[in-house]
Amino acid sequence: MPSALPSGEPVPGDGELPADALAGLGDRPFGVYLHVPFCSVRCGYCDFNTYTASELAGHGGLVTQASYAATAAVEVRLARGVLGPSVPPVSTVFFGGGTPTLLPAGDLAGLLAVVDEELGLADGAEVTTEANPDSVDPDSLARLREAGFTRVSFGMQSAVPHVLATLDRTHDPDRVAQAVTWAREAGFDEVSLDLIYGTPGESLADWETSLRAALASSPDHVSAYALIVEDGTALARAVRRGEVSAPDDDDMADKYLLADELLTGAGLGWYELSNWARRPASRCRHNDLYWTGADWWGVGPGAHSHVGGVRWWNVKHPAAYAQRLNAGVSPGAGRELLDDETRRVERVLLESRLGGGLATEVLEEPGRASLPNLVVEGLVEDRTDRVVLTLRGRLLADAVVRRLLV
């Protein structure tokens, strides 16, 4: 089952935020994340807060795909009341999951319209939906583009059938190229593909096959994530029973290096540890909000939000989420007020992963003192103003961060 939510202080019933958290609204970009918790199949590696139809049966009709958009819209309206008149225009909207495109395109379009009506979309706002290749067709993609979606991110994961089977992915590998073609025909200028490497049984040749298949579709953006065996998942249980091998660090490193070589060679530049974009405009601006400590409101069960140093998270189960909103109560389950040191540490953790690097002024003296040795070891570039990882440093990013935070 999905991982548990963190502990924290209670969220007020009306969702009210401290005045000092609201005071800086508009000083930073503001985004909206909309979580759609439905999947047709639970993938064995996934610990996201998602549910199949059978897992949601028996909740008195509170949780259905047909009713979900209307329920989520209630939280968008709650956000408008909490944020008040100083809320800036929404610069990015991201529909994630789960599989957002299991909802009808009209429901997704309607939710986007509610965001615009209640909060207001900025000119040139980035609007992304995640999608499985087998959950879209030409008509649904055309309707999303017409509604204002600007970007689609397809969960390709692999082009190799036995790897997809191990991951419990059900789409035909050939469907990916077809879905990308449909997205282009619908008018999407920004198409991203998500890949996973390190699946048990995946060879280096398998991974190269997946990378070359992804590049054959000429995506604008590629995310390549190392498989993590999360506690509580079916994959973790299989590893524990010895049925499959745990990912190997050396194998993971070889696959990362191959990804960077092929993606860079195809004209996509890395801008975050696991993300490559064809041009600056193709970077995922919504993820930049997370990586740079900006503000966003997360709508949906289990969704996390951050505004002005206050981070909160919603109740996990869709039924509890619907019950609270139907009762006029915030779905927030808990929150934490981030002090300056916590925000500084998180800035080091996240911004050091970015291609643009981390300003050295964020480091305390012991961290700055570690930089010359990190340069000598070939882990960071020889710069005085910013900490920028080298390719070798990207492979050892966690170790670098630990030394920056001594």
FENBEL-V652289 format. One record per run of one state. SS is the DSSP state (alpha for helix, beta for strand, coil for the rest). FROM is the first residue (numbers start at 1). TO is the last residue. If there is no record, write none. Layout:
BEGIN
ss = {SS,SS}
from = {FROM,FROM}
to = {TO,TO}
END
This chain:
BEGIN
ss = {coil,beta,coil,alpha,coil,beta,coil,beta,coil,beta,coil,alpha,coil,alpha,coil,beta,coil,alpha,coil,alpha,coil,beta,coil,alpha,coil,alpha,coil,beta,coil,alpha,coil,alpha,coil,beta,coil,alpha,coil,beta,coil,alpha,coil,alpha,coil,beta,coil,beta,coil,alpha,coil,alpha,coil,beta,coil,beta,coil,beta,coil,alpha,coil,beta,coil,alpha,coil,beta,coil,beta,alpha,coil,alpha,coil,alpha,coil,beta,coil,beta,coil,beta,coil,alpha,coil,alpha,coil}
from = {1,9,10,19,24,30,37,38,39,51,52,54,57,65,87,90,98,100,103,105,119,121,132,133,136,138,148,151,158,161,167,174,187,190,198,204,217,221,227,234,241,249,266,269,273,275,278,280,283,285,292,295,300,304,308,310,315,318,327,332,338,340,352,354,355,358,360,363,365,370,371,377,380,381,386,388,389,390,391,396,397,405}
to = {8,9,18,23,29,36,37,38,50,51,53,56,64,86,89,97,99,102,104,118,120,131,132,135,137,147,150,157,160,166,173,186,189,197,203,216,220,226,233,240,248,265,268,272,274,277,279,282,284,291,294,299,303,307,309,314,317,326,331,337,339,351,353,354,357,359,362,364,369,370,376,379,380,385,387,388,389,390,395,396,404,406}
END
